[in-house]
């Protein structure tokens, strides 16, 4: 485990830890895979109904663009002007119930 992740966990023991696992790590037919922790950070996220590419179920507070774009494309927004739709979607994003978590990337092992 890298020092960055250890420090984040030590300084934020109540936060959950989520892993972003690169597809190269799990690209074969085995039941278990070996990966290595790499970059880690704290981010605010909100759980939402499934949307967009890959049926995402989360929105990051600092990266809401995809969710906003998806909202604007829904039927509920079709009679609004572009400006009204953007404002409404931003209001939705601003009022989501955000939570903090530690996120860590899991990549192919470099030390094997």
C-alpha positions in Angstrom: 0.0 0.0 0.0 1.4 3.4 -0.8 2.0 6.1 1.8 -0.6 8.4 0.4 -3.4 5.9 0.9 -2.2 4.9 4.4 -2.2 8.6 5.4 -5.7 9.2 4.0 -7.0 6.2 5.9 -5.2 7.2 9.1 -6.4 10.8 9.0 -10.0 9.8 7.9 -10.8 6.5 9.7 -14.5 6.9 9.4 -14.6 7.3 5.6 -15.3 4.3 3.4 -12.7 3.2 0.9 -13.7 2.5 -2.7 -11.5 1.0 -5.4 -11.4 1.9 -9.1 -10.1 -1.2 -10.7 -8.6 -0.9 -14.2 -10.1 -3.4 -16.7 -6.6 -4.7 -17.5 -6.5 -6.1 -13.9 -9.6 -8.3 -14.6 -9.2 -9.0 -18.3 -9.0 -12.8 -18.1 -11.2 -15.7 -17.0 -9.8 -16.3 -13.5 -12.0 -15.9 -10.4 -9.4 -13.8 -8.6 -7.0 -11.1 -9.8 -3.9 -9.5 -8.5 -3.8 -5.7 -8.6 -1.7 -2.9 -7.0 -3.0 0.2 -5.2 -1.9 3.4 -7.0 -3.3 6.9 -6.8 -5.7 7.7 -4.0 -7.8 10.8 -3.0 -10.9 11.9 -1.1 -13.9 12.9 -3.1 -17.5 13.8 -2.5 -20.1 11.6 -4.3 -23.9 11.1 -4.3 -25.8 8.0 -5.2 -28.4 8.5 -7.9 -30.7 6.4 -10.1 -28.9 4.6 -12.9 -28.1 7.0 -15.8 -25.9 7.4 -18.9 -23.1 5.3 -20.3 -22.6 2.1 -18.2 -25.6 2.9 -16.1 -23.7 5.0 -13.6 -25.2 5.3 -10.1 -23.0 8.0 -8.7 -22.2 11.7 -9.3 -19.1 13.4 -8.1 -19.6 16.9 -6.7 -16.7 18.3 -8.6 -17.6 16.5 -11.9 -21.3 16.7 -12.4 -21.3 17.4 -16.2 -22.3 14.0 -17.5 -25.2 13.8 -15.0 -26.3 17.3 -15.9 -26.2 16.5 -19.6 -28.2 13.3 -19.0 -30.8 15.2 -16.9 -31.3 17.8 -19.6 -31.9 15.1 -22.2 -34.8 13.5 -20.1 -38.5 14.0 -20.9 -39.0 16.1 -17.8 -36.8 18.8 -19.3 -38.0 18.8 -22.9 -40.3 21.8 -22.7 -37.8 24.0 -21.0 -35.4 26.4 -22.7 -31.8 25.4 -22.7 -31.1 28.0 -20.0 -34.0 26.8 -17.8 -33.0 23.2 -18.2 -29.4 23.9 -17.3 -30.4 25.9 -14.2 -32.9 23.1 -13.1 -30.3 20.4 -13.6 -27.7 22.4 -11.7 -30.2 22.9 -8.8 -30.7 19.1 -8.7 -27.0 18.4 -8.6 -26.4 21.1 -5.9 -29.1 19.5 -3.7 -27.9 15.9 -3.9 -26.9 14.2 -0.7 -23.2 14.1 -1.0 -20.9 11.8 1.1 -17.1 11.8 1.4 -15.1 8.6 0.6 -11.5 7.6 -0.1 -11.1 6.4 -3.7 -8.1 4.4 -4.7 -7.1 3.2 -8.2 -6.1 -0.5 -8.6 -3.7 -1.1 -11.5 -1.6 -4.0 -12.8 1.2 -4.9 -10.3 4.4 -3.1 -11.2 6.6 -4.9 -8.6 6.1 -8.6 -9.7 
